[in-house]
């Protein structure tokens, strides 16, 4: 309902692909959406390691013929790649990202060539705009898909005029790293998905709010990409 960030293309062309690239890694479907057709065409013949099911499907749709689906989180994907691959790995990624993936692979001897194909830009709102979008009604659930969104949400919570709208809200984070972006918010209000995929997050939402999907609900979830 109120996106606090959006992605923009960085227009990286295929000339940045190293000649000895042996595989590709993708930890966000955004990288596949923003990579140019020329760049994808240069890489599509290589094995592609995708972080999870949704990213793997996006990789296949983009044109990659050999896609391996990872465990759903970047750290787990790095561990799998480190145990089976050596050489140059092209990492299609965003400018804003968690460094642990590259650090884990570098430590195991894998050379990571990070190709930044998109950037994440935050969008600011004044209190009046937020109140208008939410129609002045209290929010019961906030879905957090990224650390950037969680940090932006923390900023909203610190505004006196908005605090009443979120006073009784529960926060549902895709992972512990995303939840950490909220800072010192009460732990009882923060719920973390058991697996870093959207389906797990939505199942957690349904279980905590006591209703199942597919029908009308009085609850008012508030999603931040």
N, C-alpha and C positions, 0 to 999 in steps of 0.2 A: 504493500500500500504506500510505502514511503521509502523508496530506494535511497540509500545514503552513499552509494558509490556506483560508478559505471565504468566499463572498460572501453579503451580506445586503441585502435590499431597503430602500430609503430612502423608499418611498411618496410619490413626487413626483406631484402631480396635474396635470391638463391646463391648469390656470389659469396655469402657468408658461410656457406656449408663447407666444412673442411674436406679436403679430397680423400682423406683416409677414414672418414666416418664409417663406423661399423654397425651402429644401431641408433635408435631414437627412443627417447623417454618423454612421456607426457604426464604431468600430474594435475592438469586441469583441462577440461574440454574447451575452455576459453582460448587456449593456445591454438587449438585446431580451427576454431571459428575465425581467428584473426590472422592466421598464417596465410600468406598469399598462395594462389594456385601454383605459381612457379616454384615456390619454396617446397610445397607439399610434393610437387612432381619430382623434384630433385631427391626427395627422401623416401618416397612411397615404396621403393623396392627393398628398403632395409627393414629388419625386424623392429617392431614397435612395441615398447613396454609401456602399457597404460596403467594408471594408478588403480582403477576400479572398473566396474561393469559399464557405467555410463560413459566414461572416457574411452573405454575400449570400443564401444559401439560408435562413438563419434569418430574415432580413428578409422574404423572400417568404412564409414560413410564418406570420410574425406579422401579415401583412396588407398590406404595402407592395406597390403595383402596379407601380411604376417603380423598379427597382433596378439600379444600375450596380456592377459588380464591380471592385474596385481591384486593385493589383499585389501585395497581400499584406502590406504594411507601412504604418504610419501616415504616415511621411515621404513615401513615394511617393504615397499617397492625397492628402495635402495638396497636393503638387505638381500633381496632376491637377486637383483642384478649383480651385486658385488660377488655373489657366490658362483656366478655362471658366466660372467663376461669380463673380458679385458680388452683394452684398446681405447678408441675414441668414441664417446657417446654424445650424440647431439641431444641437447635438452631444450625442447620447445617450451617456453615459459613466459611468465609476465615479469615486468620490471620489479613489482612488489611481490616478494615471495619469501618463504621460510628457508634459511640457509642450510638446514640440517641435511636435506637430500643430497646436495652437492658435496658437503663436508664428509658425509658417510662414504660416498663413492670415491672421493679423492683419497681418503685414508686407506682405501683398499687397493689403490693403484689404478683406478679407472680415470681416464682423462675426460672431464666433462666440458663440452663446448656449449655454453648457455647461449641460446639464440632468443633474445627478448622480442616477442612479436606483439605484445600488448602491454598497456599500462592500466592501472586501476586509479581512478580519480574520484576523490570524495566530493560529495555535493552538500553544500550547506543550506540549512533552512532556519528561518527565524521562528520564534515561538508561535506567532500568529499562523504561519503556514502549516506547522505541525498540528495545531489545534483544529484548523479548518479541515485538513485531510482526515483526521480522526473524528471529526464532527463532535468534538468535546467529550466523547465517551471514553471511559476507562478501558484500558487494554488488559486482557487476561493472559495472553500468550505472545511471546516474541520469539521468532525463529531466527537463529543466527547461523549463517553458512560460512562466514569467514572472520578472521581476526580483525580485518579492517572494519567490517560491519560492527563487530562487538565493541571496538574502540569508539566508533562513532556513536553507538548506542549509549556508552558510558558518558559521552559528552552531553547527550540529551538528558540523561538522568540527573545531571548536575545543574540543570537549569531550573530555577525555582518555579517558573510558570508552567513547566511540563511535568514536574515530579508527581503531582496528583494523578495524572493520566496513567502512570506506570507504577503507582504505589503498591498495587496488589498483583502485579504481573509476574508470571513465571517465565523464565528464560530457558529456551531449548537450543543447545549448542551442538553443532555437528561433531565436534571433537573437544578434547581437553585443551588443545592449543587455542581453539576458537573461544572457549569459555574463559581462558586466561585473559582475553582482551577486555573482559568486563571489569577487571581489577578487583577491588575489594567489596563487591556486592555480596550480600548475604548468601552463603553456600546453599541454604535451603531453597532459595529462589532459582538456582541454576541447575538445570538437568542436562546431562551429557549423553548423547546417543551411544549405545553400546558398540556400534560399528560406524565408521565415518562415511555413511551413505544416506541419501535423502530418505529412502524407505524406512531405515531404522529410526531416523529422526521423527518422521511422521507417526510411526507406531508408538514411539515414546510420548509424543504429544497426545495421542488418543488415550493412552493408558493413564496419563497423569490427569487429564481433564475429564476422564470418565465417560467418554463417548466414542463411538466408532465412526469411521468415515462412511460416506454414502448417503447421509441423511441431513436434514436441517439441524442446525445447532445454534444455541444462543451464545456460544463462545465467539470471541473476536480475536483470532490470531493475527499477528502483525509480523510480516516477513521482511527481513533485511538481507539482500543478497551480498 
